[in-house]
Amino acid sequence: MASGDRTVSRSCAIKTETRPRGHLALWGLLLLLAGWLSGQSSEAAAQSSRPDDEITKLADDVYLFRHRFHQSIFITTPKGVIVTDPISLEAATWLKGEIKKLTDQPVRYVVYSHDHNDHITGGSVFADTAVFVSHAAARPKILEEADAKIPVPDLTFTDRLFIDLGGKRVELIYTGRNHSDNSLVVLLPQNKLLFAVDFIPIETVAYRALPDGYPDDWIESLKKVEQLDFETLVPGHGKVGKKEHARLFRGYLEDLRAAVQEQVQKGASLEEAKKTVRLPKYEQWQRYAEWFPENVEGMYRYLSERRKGQP
């Protein structure tokens, strides 16, 4: 975090107890347990020590809100606040309280990045003052869920929508199908910052078997993102990146597609493809060991269906 950034967080306390000496056998058991605990991954240990909720200032009046493994942004203005993905009921409740510490202005808009519940549940917390916004294709899917915690969007658009509030401009842009068919990006032109959820992970492979994904459209969507004027890239999970990360992830999808396409054309089975396809260039990316085989599986199924003429 750069000098001058402000972080507001809720931490969880860890209570420790002192215990009297026991028999040697008990000590031996405790030592074995301590050894097992020390062998756990440093990543898990680091995660357990992080607060569940955290707010970090990104730029003037622009904040990053993280709730466990999810994150979103919000913008404060003299005329009200613009919030993106409320994540969950628990997250939104905490966030609303923290926003009140930063400004006495109400939340005027809540922007849904796409229809997936793990990012937008909890919007009802802001329903007393906010207008809810999404891409047009997200609205019917949210209606199907009939979840009272997710207010149905009041305002939708198909290509681009501008929100001007208190001297701030927020641009909502649809760049085509990618991780879903209704994902939008939030561009803050004055800050050269882009918020894009789930379809541009930062030096991380794609999520599992590309559920709800459209790989060919995804690549084209990333090309459109690369044409936008921004410098800072804020994803829905993980570390903040730069514009270059959109190009890097497009390269990953293109390389994955080409490698799997070669196996499909050879008539390889799914299991053969999963054993054969490797992309060493990306082995250092996060989740490669766990999710790369599933990425291969998702791409294989997609290309196989296209080969059969299925939509």
Disulfide bonds with the S-S distance in Angstrom:
none
